[in-house]
Structure formats: structure tokens, C-alpha cells
Amino acid sequence: MSLKTCVEWAFLDTRHWWKSKITLPIKTEIQINKYSTEIKSASDEYIIRSPYKIEIPKKTYTELIWERHSKWKNHEAVVCGLTNKKYTFTDLKEYSTIIGKCLVNEGLCGGDVIAILLPNSPEYISIILGASGRGLTICSINPLYTPDEISHQLKNSGAKKVITFPHKVQDVMKAVDNLKMTKCLPPNFKVLSIRIDEQSSPNLPKEIISLNDLVNRLAVTNSPKTVPSSIADDSLAFISHSSGTTGLPKGVCLTHRNVTASILQMMEGHTTFFKETNDNHQDVIPMFLPIFHNYALEMTLCALYNGSKLVTLPKFEEKTFLSTLKQHKATILFVVPPTILFLGSNPLVTEDHLKYLKVICTAAAPVGKDDIDRCLKKALKNINFIHAYGQTEAMCCLTHTPYGDKNYSSVGKALANTELKIIDLQTGHPKGPNEEGELCFKGPQMSLGYLNNPDATKEAIDSEGWFHTGDVGYYDKDGFFYIVDRIKEMVKVKGFQVAPAELEHILRSKPEIEAAGVIGIPDTRKGEALVAFIKKKEGSSITESAIREFLAGKVAPFKLIEKYIYVDSIPTTQSGKILRKELKKMYGSMA
């Protein structure tokens, strides 16, 4: 997707590309903190735009990163938080290039989709950079997913290869077998396995290809020094799956230009909280948030662009997380709300763990001011707290609070080149300051739409090119945005999106269950927890333990139901749509 000017956008319709000129209303400028916000109004229409502009070069995001790496080529780029395996920027570039060549040697070419199913590790980052450098499209899959969930993403993305780690191979093979039975597997599909630690690998099926062996052979015989430079900036870089209200995850299409724009938006000089590496400073970032998620992926790429050091952790585990903070002298921390609660309330967290932190950034779900204050109080020093808001369909960020601002209830202001507006939920008309409605956006980071799903694309992106987020919020007179609710029925568990419709579909597939309704409720540990209302079929004596066991075999652990409630009926509309507000009222009356 290309942008000719700040007001001429090219975007995807369900059938073809078409353009729309956006006529901007009259300006009103308001100065606040570090930068001003333009609130443009004409008649009853309001558009909010960041005053800052960035030039977006016609480059892939990997070209953007590697053109700067020589400035800090001998600095550490990625370190494994478990094994202490280290890669300098020079090492990372060489290793990534070798991996890219290996994938090409395995028959992949520009535009092909490769699925990656790995926990955080230096190898994961290298594979992403190597594959993108060869023009491959990446579909990252949650390593917690079950074979059924893996099957869906492989099928939906059209992946021709999947890279995983030895302990997940059996689940991947089950997913592959599912696709074989339904004849949905591309020709010559292969599973590649890579060791991501120093432990010995379990015995693998003969048909599994060892990526480590391919890399080692190529490194000895023909280590490539360059990568091709003919990849178009509008080619597809990532297919990031985001669950929708229909339940099945949708593939969000993100081009290299989307990713390049998103990196540069985060680095815009007036608003960035990153500090560029030099001889006297290098930011250190523990990366325990899963890189398959766009929040962590985006911040990983920003860190590499900025010359920062990433310390990868495969998951959040108290001991390793805290030792990483102290040992590596972490300066920037990307978190989700449950981490804020942990830092503020856990007695194991001391001033020493937060001693070098300069910035904490949270996203994915709301967090209370009291929880933030408790966290910052532990540090006994001034730490800048950044509250960010974004969407998978925006690669990552749309807004974040200005550096140094203490308005913790807000998700901040629009990033460079981003336009935002709030529209009435009933009429669709734009609304003014302090009026609640649905948040919509435009910007160079905006996705093309959903893979093989023109109906969902048309529903999300309107005829004027505005993406409808499904989030309810408002902005104040100074252009700060606030998120208050969701139209979409997603539940955020530990920062992960969970679609109630998906769980309801699975629960109803159990013969003993006639109907099911799922909601999210506030939870201090998870952000939100899942509650299921179950209507049994007449004569059924199914137990809760049997339902739990059934669901555990179908979904990832974060999608498991916290509490089951048996009811005589599930409230629905005349068309059969579940009334979740009524379920929440029912739950509230029981509490």
C-alpha cells in the first residue's frame, strides 16, 4: 500500500484497489506538553491528526534495519536470557542471511508463506529477518496452540513450510495430518525443526528437516554476504492472525511498507522513548512478551533499528525475569497489565530489579492508576510510564502517551501520519471532544485487510478508507484519547485476545451441551477471566471436570474457562445472537 500524500490513501476494497481523497476540515491547534494536536472540524465532522510527519522510504523493513547496523555492528543485538548465547549485530545479520538462503534452497521464493511456531529466542528473531530478507511472507503461530488451532492457521495462510522446535513437532505433525485428511496441504509441504537451546533434541520423525543442519552446512560451504534488493515495499511481510467476533482467527495482511512506517512512527523524534545506541549508551530490553504477537514483534524490530540489546525469554517466569532485569541492567520494559500488578505487589521485586529502568510501556488492556503507582513506587526513582494503544490491523501502535506525561488514564496521542476520529455508534457521524463513540483510524501502518476474507475486510474498512477498531472511546480537547469499552466481544486474558464465539462453538460441539455463552470478567491476575454459562441437554449428567478435560484438548491454556455456571437458558436475540450483557448481569447478581 502506498501513500502519495498525507491526504491521499490507497486501500483495499473487496474486489480491487481504489482511491479516495480525504477532505480535511478547518484547523484548530492546541498546545499541550511536548507537542500540539490538530483537531480539525467542519460542520459536525472531527478528525484528529498528529502534527508530526515522517517520510516513509520505499524500502523493506529489513533494509531499513540493516542499513543502520554498521553504526553498532560490534554491540550485542540479541542475547538468550536462559543460555546467555549472544549475537552481535554483525553476527545477527550474517546468521539471518544464511537462514534466508537455506529457505530459498528448500524451494521457497518471494511471496511464499512460511509459518513460524517458536518461543522467544535469538533464533526466532534471526528466522524472521532471514525470511523477510528473501521476500517470504511470515505467519507466526502461538507455540501454545493445539493441533486444531495450528491447522486453521496453516490452512488459512497457505503456508508452504513451517518452522518449529523439537518439543512441538508432534503437535505440528498432528496438524499436518489433519490438513492431509481434508486435502488442504500445499504440495511439497515440509516441517523444519530448529534447536533453540543447548539441550539434546528428542528423536524426530524421518520426514522432519533439521534447520540447524542446513545452516551449519551452508555456513561452512557457502556463507552468503548479501540479500536480494528487489523486494517491493508493498509486498506482504506478515500475516498476523487476530480473532474476531465470528470466532475463527482472521489473517491480517501487513506489507513491508506498513511495518517500515510503524517502526519510523515509533522513532519520530518528538515522541519516541527510545534512545539511539552510541559509544556511551545502549538500551537493554528484556523480551518475554511473545514475539508471535504484534506488540512484541513491533518493539523487537524497533529495538533492532535503534541498536538496542534484546534479551529473549521464552515466557514469563518470575525467577528468570527478575534475574534478567538485574543481571542485564534493563532500561526499557514492555509489559502487559498482569506484569504491572506483579511488579507492584510481589515482595520478590525490589529496588535493585528496577534500578536501571527508564521506561515502562504497557499495552493490550487497561491498567489502573493505583496499580501503576504501586509499581513505580518500588523503583524509588523517576521512571517514565508509557500507556500505548493499538491494533493488530495497525501492525501495533496508534497512540501512546508523550514521554514524561503522567496522564495514566489516557492511552495518549496519535502517532505521526495517523488520523483518528470518534464516530457515533448508531449514525456513524463523527463526534467532538469528550463524546463517546467508536474509534476509527487511517495511516500508513493500516493493514490491507484480511486474507481470503473480503466480507470481513469490507466490514472493517469503510468506503472512505477508515478502519473501524470496534473499541469505544473518546478524546479530550487536548487530543488525548481514552478507551472505555469494546464493541467487539473479545476478552483479553493476560494480554491475549480470546473470542467467546470460538469457545462457544467448541463447547456446543460436545453432544451433552445444548447451548453455551462465554463472557469475560475483571481479574486482578489475568486482566480478564473467562466464565462459561452452560445449558445441558435434557437428561445429560455431564460433569464440569469432563467439560474441562474436553476443552483442554481443543484450545491453548490461556483460553481455558475459569468458572462454569449451569443455567436453564442462554439469553439471545430473535436472530439467535447471544446477549452477553445479560450474561454479565446474571453473573453480577450471583457474585
C-alpha positions as CSV (number, residue, x, y, z in Angstrom):
1,M,0.0,0.0,0.0
2,S,1.5,3.4,-0.9
3,L,0.7,6.9,0.3
4,K,1.2,9.7,-2.2
5,T,0.4,12.5,0.3
6,C,-0.9,12.7,3.8
7,V,-4.4,13.0,2.5
8,E,-4.4,10.6,-0.5
9,W,-4.8,7.0,0.5
10,A,-4.7,3.8,-1.4
11,F,-6.6,1.0,0.3
12,L,-8.1,-2.4,-0.4
13,D,-11.7,-2.9,-1.4
14,T,-13.1,-6.4,-1.5
15,R,-12.6,-6.6,-5.3
16,H,-10.0,-4.0,-6.3
17,W,-7.7,-1.1,-5.4
18,W,-9.4,2.3,-5.3
19,K,-8.6,5.7,-4.1
20,S,-10.4,8.3,-2.0
21,K,-9.5,11.9,-1.4
22,I,-10.0,12.9,2.2
23,T,-11.1,16.5,2.5
24,L,-9.7,17.8,5.8
25,P,-11.8,20.4,7.8
26,I,-10.6,23.7,9.3
27,K,-7.7,23.5,11.7
28,T,-7.7,24.3,15.4
29,E,-4.3,24.0,17.2
30,I,-4.0,23.3,20.9
31,Q,-0.6,23.2,22.7
32,I,-0.1,20.6,25.4
33,N,3.1,19.1,26.9
34,K,5.6,18.3,24.2
35,Y,3.6,18.6,21.1
36,S,0.4,20.1,19.7
37,T,-2.6,18.2,18.4
38,E,-4.7,19.3,15.5
39,I,-8.4,18.9,15.9
40,K,-9.9,19.6,12.5
41,S,-13.6,20.4,12.4
42,A,-16.0,21.4,9.7
43,S,-19.8,21.2,10.2
44,D,-20.3,18.2,12.6
45,E,-17.1,16.4,11.4
46,Y,-14.0,16.0,13.5
47,I,-10.6,14.5,12.6
48,I,-7.7,14.3,15.0
49,R,-4.2,14.2,13.5
50,S,-0.7,14.2,14.9
51,P,1.1,17.3,13.8
52,Y,4.2,15.3,13.2
53,K,5.0,13.8,9.8
54,I,7.6,11.2,8.8
55,E,8.9,10.4,5.3
56,I,8.4,6.7,4.5
57,P,11.1,5.4,2.2
58,K,10.4,2.8,-0.4
59,K,12.3,0.1,1.5
60,T,11.5,-3.2,3.1
61,Y,11.7,-3.2,6.9
62,T,14.7,-5.4,6.8
63,E,16.5,-2.9,4.5
64,L,15.6,-0.2,7.0
65,I,17.1,-2.1,9.9
66,W,20.3,-3.4,8.2
67,E,21.2,0.0,6.6
68,R,22.0,1.2,10.1
69,H,23.5,-1.9,11.7
70,S,27.1,-0.8,10.9
71,K,26.7,2.0,13.4
72,W,26.7,-0.5,16.2
73,K,27.9,-3.7,14.4
74,N,30.0,-4.9,17.4
75,H,27.3,-4.2,20.0
76,E,25.3,-7.1,21.3
77,A,22.0,-7.3,19.4
78,V,20.3,-10.4,20.9
79,V,21.1,-12.5,24.0
80,C,19.3,-15.6,25.2
81,G,18.2,-15.0,28.7
82,L,18.5,-18.7,29.6
83,T,21.7,-19.8,27.9
84,N,23.4,-16.4,27.5
85,K,24.1,-17.2,23.9
86,K,25.0,-13.8,22.2
87,Y,24.8,-12.3,18.8
88,T,26.3,-9.0,17.8
89,F,24.6,-7.0,15.1
90,T,27.2,-8.4,12.7
91,D,26.5,-12.0,13.9
92,L,22.8,-11.5,13.6
93,K,23.0,-10.2,10.1
94,E,25.2,-13.0,8.9
95,Y,23.1,-15.7,10.6
96,S,19.8,-14.2,9.3
97,T,21.2,-14.1,5.8
98,I,22.3,-17.8,6.0
99,I,18.8,-18.8,7.2
100,G,17.3,-16.9,4.3
101,K,19.5,-18.7,1.8
102,C,18.6,-22.1,3.4
103,L,14.9,-21.4,3.0
104,V,15.4,-20.5,-0.7
105,N,17.4,-23.7,-1.1
106,E,14.4,-25.6,0.3
107,G,12.3,-24.3,-2.6
108,L,10.7,-21.2,-1.2
109,C,10.7,-18.0,-3.2
110,G,9.4,-14.4,-2.8
111,G,5.7,-14.3,-1.9
112,D,5.6,-17.8,-0.4
113,V,4.3,-18.1,3.1
114,I,6.3,-19.7,5.9
115,A,4.8,-20.4,9.3
116,I,6.9,-20.0,12.4
117,L,5.9,-21.7,15.7
118,L,8.6,-20.9,18.2
119,P,9.0,-19.4,21.7
120,N,11.1,-16.3,22.0
121,S,14.8,-16.9,21.2
122,P,17.6,-15.3,19.2
123,E,16.9,-18.0,16.5
124,Y,13.3,-16.8,16.2
125,I,14.4,-13.3,15.5
126,S,17.0,-14.5,13.0
127,I,14.4,-16.6,11.1
128,I,12.0,-13.6,10.9
129,L,14.8,-11.3,9.5
130,G,16.2,-14.0,7.2
131,A,12.8,-15.0,5.7
132,S,11.7,-11.4,5.3
133,G,15.1,-10.6,3.6
134,R,14.3,-13.1,0.9
135,G,10.8,-11.8,0.3
136,L,8.9,-14.5,2.1
137,T,5.7,-13.8,4.0
138,I,5.7,-14.8,7.7
139,C,2.8,-16.3,9.6
140,S,3.7,-16.6,13.3
141,I,1.7,-19.1,15.3
142,N,1.3,-19.2,19.1
143,P,3.5,-22.1,20.4
144,L,0.8,-22.9,23.0
145,Y,-1.7,-23.7,20.3
146,T,-3.2,-27.2,19.9
147,P,-3.1,-29.2,16.7
148,D,-6.6,-27.9,15.8
149,E,-5.6,-24.3,16.2
150,I,-2.4,-24.8,14.3
151,S,-4.3,-26.5,11.4
152,H,-6.5,-23.5,11.0
153,Q,-3.7,-21.0,10.7
154,L,-1.6,-23.2,8.3
155,K,-4.7,-23.7,6.1
156,N,-5.8,-20.0,6.2
157,S,-2.3,-18.6,5.5
158,G,-1.4,-21.2,2.8
159,A,2.0,-21.8,4.4
160,K,4.3,-24.0,2.3
161,K,6.7,-24.7,5.2
162,V,6.5,-24.5,9.0
163,I,9.5,-24.0,11.3
164,T,9.1,-25.2,14.9
165,F,11.2,-26.6,17.8
166,P,11.6,-30.3,18.7
167,H,9.2,-30.3,21.6
168,K,6.3,-29.0,19.4
169,V,7.0,-31.2,16.4
170,Q,4.4,-33.9,17.4
171,D,1.6,-31.3,17.6
172,V,2.6,-29.8,14.3
173,M,2.6,-33.2,12.7
174,K,-0.9,-33.8,14.0
175,A,-2.0,-30.5,12.5
176,V,-0.4,-31.5,9.2
177,D,-2.2,-34.9,9.3
178,N,-5.5,-33.0,9.8
179,L,-4.8,-31.0,6.7
180,K,-3.8,-34.1,4.7
181,M,-7.1,-35.7,5.5
182,T,-9.0,-32.6,4.2
183,K,-6.7,-32.3,1.2
184,C,-5.7,-28.7,2.3
185,L,-2.0,-29.2,2.4
186,P,0.1,-27.5,-0.3
187,P,2.3,-29.7,-2.5
188,N,5.8,-30.4,-1.1
189,F,4.8,-29.1,2.4
190,K,7.7,-29.6,4.9
191,V,8.2,-29.3,8.6
192,L,11.6,-27.8,9.6
193,S,12.8,-28.2,13.2
194,I,15.4,-25.9,14.9
195,R,17.0,-26.4,18.3
196,I,16.7,-23.2,20.3
197,D,18.8,-24.2,23.3
198,E,21.7,-26.4,24.2
199,Q,19.6,-29.3,25.3
200,S,19.5,-32.5,23.4
201,S,16.6,-32.9,21.0
202,P,14.1,-35.8,21.2
203,N,14.0,-38.3,18.4
204,L,12.3,-36.7,15.4
205,P,10.4,-38.3,12.6
206,K,12.5,-39.0,9.5
207,E,10.5,-36.6,7.4
208,I,11.4,-33.6,9.6
209,I,14.2,-31.4,8.3
210,S,16.8,-30.1,10.7
211,L,17.2,-26.4,10.1
212,N,20.3,-26.4,12.3
213,D,22.0,-28.9,10.0
214,L,21.1,-26.9,6.9
215,V,22.5,-23.7,8.5
216,N,25.7,-25.5,9.6
217,R,26.3,-27.0,6.1
218,L,25.7,-23.7,4.4
219,A,27.8,-21.7,6.8
220,V,30.8,-24.0,6.0
221,T,30.4,-24.2,2.3
222,N,28.8,-21.0,1.0
223,S,28.0,-18.3,3.5
224,P,26.1,-15.6,1.6
225,K,27.1,-12.0,2.2
226,T,24.2,-10.2,0.6
227,V,20.5,-10.4,0.3
228,P,18.4,-9.5,-2.7
229,S,17.4,-5.9,-3.1
230,S,14.4,-6.4,-5.5
231,I,11.7,-6.9,-2.9
232,A,8.9,-4.4,-3.3
233,D,7.9,-2.4,-0.3
234,D,4.3,-3.1,-0.9
235,S,4.8,-6.9,-0.8
236,L,3.2,-8.9,2.0
237,A,5.6,-9.2,5.0
238,F,3.3,-10.7,7.8
239,I,0.0,-12.5,8.1
240,S,-0.8,-11.8,11.7
241,H,-3.9,-13.7,13.0
242,S,-6.4,-11.8,15.1
243,S,-9.5,-13.4,16.4
244,G,-12.8,-11.8,15.5
245,T,-16.4,-12.0,16.8
246,T,-17.0,-14.9,14.5
247,G,-14.6,-16.9,16.5
248,L,-12.1,-18.1,13.8
249,P,-8.9,-16.1,13.7
250,K,-8.6,-13.9,10.7
251,G,-5.3,-13.3,8.8
252,V,-4.3,-9.6,9.0
253,C,-2.3,-8.7,5.9
254,L,0.7,-6.3,6.6
255,T,3.1,-5.1,4.0
256,H,6.7,-4.2,4.3
257,R,5.6,-0.5,4.0
258,N,3.2,-1.0,6.9
259,V,6.0,-2.3,9.1
260,T,8.5,0.3,7.9
261,A,6.0,3.0,8.6
262,S,5.2,1.6,12.1
263,I,8.9,1.5,13.1
264,L,9.5,5.0,11.9
265,Q,6.4,6.3,13.7
266,M,7.7,4.9,17.0
267,M,11.0,6.6,16.3
268,E,9.7,10.0,15.5
269,G,11.9,12.4,17.3
270,H,9.3,14.4,19.3
271,T,7.5,11.4,20.7
272,T,9.9,8.4,20.9
273,F,11.0,7.0,24.2
274,F,13.9,5.0,22.6
275,K,17.4,6.4,22.8
276,E,19.7,5.6,19.9
277,T,22.8,3.5,20.7
278,N,26.1,5.2,20.9
279,D,29.5,4.6,22.5
280,N,28.2,5.5,25.9
281,H,24.7,4.1,25.9
282,Q,22.7,1.1,24.7
283,D,19.1,0.4,25.8
284,V,18.6,-3.1,27.1
285,I,15.1,-4.7,26.6
286,P,14.0,-8.0,28.2
287,M,11.6,-9.5,25.6
288,F,9.4,-12.0,27.4
289,L,6.2,-10.9,25.6
290,P,5.6,-13.5,22.8
291,I,7.1,-12.3,19.5
292,F,4.3,-14.0,17.6
293,H,2.1,-11.2,18.9
294,N,2.5,-7.9,17.0
295,Y,3.1,-5.8,20.2
296,A,6.3,-7.7,20.9
297,L,7.2,-8.1,17.3
298,E,7.0,-4.4,16.6
299,M,9.0,-3.5,19.7
300,T,11.6,-6.1,18.7
301,L,12.0,-4.6,15.3
302,C,12.2,-1.0,16.8
303,A,14.9,-2.2,19.2
304,L,17.0,-3.6,16.3
305,Y,16.5,-0.4,14.3
306,N,17.6,1.6,17.2
307,G,20.7,-0.5,18.1
308,S,19.2,-1.7,21.4
309,K,20.1,-5.1,23.0
310,L,17.3,-7.6,23.3
311,V,17.3,-10.3,26.0
312,T,14.9,-13.0,24.9
313,L,13.0,-15.1,27.4
314,P,10.7,-17.9,26.2
315,K,8.0,-17.0,28.7
316,F,7.3,-15.0,31.8
317,E,8.8,-16.9,34.8
318,E,9.4,-15.0,38.0
319,K,13.0,-16.1,38.7
320,T,14.4,-15.7,35.2
321,F,12.5,-12.4,34.6
322,L,13.8,-10.8,37.8
323,S,17.4,-12.1,37.3
324,T,17.3,-10.7,33.7
325,L,16.2,-7.3,35.0
326,K,19.1,-7.2,37.4
327,Q,21.9,-9.0,35.5
328,H,21.4,-7.2,32.2
329,K,20.5,-3.8,33.7
330,A,17.3,-3.4,31.7
331,T,16.5,0.1,30.7
332,I,13.2,-0.3,28.8
333,L,10.4,-2.8,29.8
334,F,7.5,-3.7,27.6
335,V,4.7,-5.3,29.6
336,V,1.0,-6.1,29.8
337,P,-1.2,-5.2,32.8
338,P,-0.6,-8.5,34.8
339,T,3.2,-7.7,34.8
340,I,2.4,-4.3,36.3
341,L,0.5,-6.0,39.1
342,F,3.4,-8.4,39.6
343,L,6.0,-5.6,39.8
344,G,3.9,-3.6,42.2
345,S,2.7,-6.3,44.6
346,N,5.2,-9.1,44.6
347,P,7.6,-8.9,47.6
348,L,10.4,-10.5,45.5
349,V,10.5,-7.3,43.4
350,T,12.9,-4.8,44.9
351,E,14.5,-1.5,44.0
352,D,17.5,-3.4,42.6
353,H,15.5,-5.0,39.9
354,L,14.2,-1.6,38.7
355,K,17.4,0.3,39.3
356,Y,18.3,0.9,35.7
357,L,14.8,1.2,34.2
358,K,14.0,4.4,32.4
359,V,10.8,3.5,30.6
360,I,7.9,1.0,31.3
361,C,5.4,0.7,28.4
362,T,2.2,-1.2,28.8
363,A,-0.5,-2.1,26.2
364,A,-3.1,-4.7,25.3
365,A,-5.5,-4.0,28.1
366,P,-6.4,-1.2,30.6
367,V,-4.4,-0.9,33.9
368,G,-5.4,1.2,36.9
369,K,-3.6,4.3,38.2
370,D,-3.2,2.7,41.6
371,D,-1.5,-0.3,40.1
372,I,0.8,1.9,38.1
373,D,1.7,4.0,41.2
374,R,2.5,0.8,43.3
375,C,4.8,-0.4,40.5
376,L,6.6,3.0,40.1
377,K,6.9,3.4,43.9
378,K,9.1,0.2,44.1
379,A,11.7,1.9,41.9
380,L,12.4,4.8,44.3
381,K,13.3,6.8,41.1
382,N,11.6,8.5,38.2
383,I,10.5,6.0,35.6
384,N,8.6,7.2,32.6
385,F,5.4,5.2,32.2
386,I,4.0,4.9,28.7
387,H,0.5,3.8,28.0
388,A,0.0,2.6,24.4
389,Y,-3.0,1.6,22.3
390,G,-3.0,-0.2,19.0
391,Q,-4.5,-2.9,16.9
392,T,-3.1,-5.9,15.0
393,E,-4.5,-4.2,11.9
394,A,-2.2,-1.3,12.6
395,M,0.8,-3.5,12.9
396,C,0.9,-2.3,16.5
397,C,0.5,1.2,17.8
398,L,-1.9,4.1,17.0
399,T,-1.3,6.2,20.1
400,H,0.9,6.4,23.2
401,T,1.3,8.9,26.0
402,P,4.0,11.5,25.4
403,Y,7.3,10.9,27.1
404,G,7.2,12.3,30.6
405,D,3.4,12.7,30.7
406,K,1.6,11.4,33.8
407,N,-1.9,11.2,32.5
408,Y,-2.1,7.5,33.2
409,S,-5.8,7.1,32.4
410,S,-5.2,8.1,28.8
411,V,-3.7,5.9,26.0
412,G,-2.1,9.1,24.7
413,K,-2.0,10.9,21.4
414,A,-1.9,9.9,17.7
415,L,1.4,8.8,16.3
416,A,2.9,10.6,13.3
417,N,1.0,10.4,10.0
418,T,-2.0,8.9,11.8
419,E,-5.6,10.3,11.6
420,L,-8.2,9.3,14.3
421,K,-11.8,10.1,14.8
422,I,-14.7,9.0,17.1
423,I,-18.0,8.2,15.4
424,D,-21.5,7.8,16.8
425,L,-22.3,4.1,17.3
426,Q,-25.8,4.5,15.7
427,T,-25.4,7.1,13.0
428,G,-21.7,6.8,12.2
429,H,-21.3,10.6,12.3
430,P,-18.0,12.0,13.8
431,K,-18.2,13.2,17.3
432,G,-16.4,16.0,19.2
433,P,-14.3,16.2,22.3
434,N,-15.5,14.2,25.3
435,E,-18.2,12.4,23.3
436,E,-18.0,8.6,23.4
437,G,-18.2,6.6,20.2
438,E,-16.2,4.1,18.1
439,L,-12.6,4.9,17.4
440,C,-11.6,4.8,13.7
441,F,-8.2,5.4,12.1
442,K,-6.2,5.9,8.9
443,G,-2.4,5.8,8.5
444,P,0.4,4.2,6.6
445,Q,0.5,1.4,9.2
446,M,-3.0,0.3,8.3
447,S,-3.4,-3.3,7.1
448,L,-4.6,-4.1,3.6
449,G,-7.4,-6.2,5.1
450,Y,-8.0,-9.8,5.9
451,L,-6.6,-12.7,4.0
452,N,-9.1,-14.5,1.9
453,N,-11.9,-12.8,3.8
454,P,-13.4,-9.9,1.6
455,D,-16.5,-9.7,3.8
456,A,-14.5,-9.1,6.9
457,T,-12.3,-6.6,5.1
458,K,-15.3,-4.6,3.8
459,E,-16.9,-4.6,7.3
460,A,-13.7,-3.3,8.9
461,I,-12.6,-0.7,6.3
462,D,-15.4,1.6,5.2
463,S,-15.9,3.3,1.8
464,E,-13.8,6.3,2.8
465,G,-10.8,4.2,3.9
466,W,-11.4,4.4,7.7
467,F,-10.6,1.3,9.7
468,H,-13.2,0.7,12.4
469,T,-11.5,-0.6,15.5
470,G,-14.5,-1.9,17.4
471,D,-13.3,0.0,20.5
472,V,-15.4,2.6,22.3
473,G,-13.6,5.7,23.5
474,Y,-13.3,9.5,23.4
475,Y,-10.7,12.3,23.2
476,D,-10.4,15.4,25.2
477,K,-9.8,19.0,24.0
478,D,-6.1,18.4,24.0
479,G,-6.2,15.4,21.7
480,F,-5.6,12.7,24.4
481,F,-7.5,9.5,23.8
482,Y,-9.3,7.3,26.3
483,I,-10.6,3.7,25.7
484,V,-13.7,2.9,27.8
485,D,-15.2,-0.3,26.2
486,R,-15.3,-2.7,23.3
487,I,-17.9,-3.2,20.7
488,K,-16.2,-6.3,19.6
489,E,-16.8,-9.1,22.1
490,M,-13.2,-10.0,22.6
491,V,-11.9,-10.9,26.0
492,K,-8.3,-10.1,26.9
493,V,-6.7,-12.8,29.0
494,K,-3.1,-12.0,30.0
495,G,-3.0,-9.6,27.0
496,F,-4.1,-12.4,24.6
497,Q,-7.3,-11.9,22.6
498,V,-9.9,-14.7,23.1
499,A,-13.1,-14.9,21.1
500,P,-16.1,-16.0,23.1
501,A,-17.7,-17.3,19.9
502,E,-14.8,-19.7,19.3
503,L,-15.2,-21.2,22.8
504,E,-19.0,-21.4,22.5
505,H,-18.7,-23.2,19.2
506,I,-16.3,-25.8,20.7
507,L,-18.5,-26.3,23.8
508,R,-21.6,-26.8,21.7
509,S,-19.8,-29.5,19.8
510,K,-19.9,-31.6,22.9
511,P,-23.1,-33.8,22.5
512,E,-24.2,-33.3,26.1
513,I,-24.2,-29.5,25.8
514,E,-27.2,-27.8,24.2
515,A,-26.1,-24.1,24.4
516,A,-23.2,-22.1,25.8
517,G,-22.4,-18.5,26.4
518,V,-19.0,-17.1,27.3
519,I,-18.0,-13.7,28.8
520,G,-15.0,-12.1,30.3
521,I,-14.9,-10.7,33.9
522,P,-12.3,-8.5,35.6
523,D,-9.5,-10.4,37.1
524,T,-6.5,-9.0,39.1
525,R,-4.1,-11.7,37.8
526,K,-5.2,-12.0,34.2
527,G,-6.8,-8.7,33.3
528,E,-9.9,-10.7,32.4
529,A,-11.0,-14.3,33.2
530,L,-13.4,-16.4,31.2
531,V,-16.8,-17.6,32.5
532,A,-19.0,-20.0,30.7
533,F,-22.8,-20.4,31.1
534,I,-23.8,-23.9,30.1
535,K,-27.2,-25.3,29.3
536,K,-27.1,-29.1,29.3
537,K,-29.2,-31.2,27.0
538,E,-32.1,-32.8,28.7
539,G,-31.1,-35.9,30.6
540,S,-27.4,-35.1,30.4
541,S,-25.3,-35.7,33.5
542,I,-22.0,-34.3,32.1
543,T,-19.7,-33.1,34.9
544,E,-17.6,-29.9,35.0
545,S,-14.4,-31.9,35.0
546,A,-15.4,-33.7,31.8
547,I,-16.1,-30.3,30.1
548,R,-12.7,-29.0,31.3
549,E,-10.9,-32.1,30.0
550,F,-12.7,-31.8,26.7
551,L,-11.9,-28.1,26.2
552,A,-8.2,-28.6,27.3
553,G,-7.7,-30.8,24.3
554,K,-9.0,-28.2,21.9
555,V,-7.5,-24.8,22.9
556,A,-4.4,-23.2,24.2
557,P,-4.2,-22.8,28.1
558,F,-5.0,-19.1,28.1
559,K,-8.4,-19.9,26.5
560,L,-9.5,-22.2,29.3
561,I,-12.6,-21.3,31.2
562,E,-12.1,-20.1,34.8
563,K,-15.6,-20.8,36.0
564,Y,-18.7,-22.7,34.8
565,I,-22.3,-21.8,35.6
566,Y,-25.2,-24.1,34.7
567,V,-28.4,-22.3,33.5
568,D,-31.8,-23.3,32.1
569,S,-31.4,-21.0,29.1
570,I,-28.9,-18.7,27.4
571,P,-30.3,-15.2,26.6
572,T,-30.3,-14.4,22.9
573,T,-31.8,-12.0,20.4
574,Q,-34.5,-13.1,18.0
575,S,-31.8,-13.8,15.4
576,G,-30.0,-16.1,17.9
577,K,-27.2,-13.7,18.9
578,I,-26.0,-14.3,22.5
579,L,-26.8,-11.3,24.7
580,R,-23.5,-11.1,26.7
581,K,-24.6,-8.0,28.6
582,E,-27.4,-10.1,30.0
583,L,-24.9,-12.8,30.9
584,K,-22.8,-10.3,32.7
585,K,-25.8,-9.0,34.6
586,M,-26.6,-12.6,35.6
587,Y,-23.0,-13.1,36.8
588,G,-23.1,-9.9,38.7
589,S,-26.2,-10.9,40.6
590,M,-24.6,-14.2,41.6
591,A,-21.4,-12.6,42.9
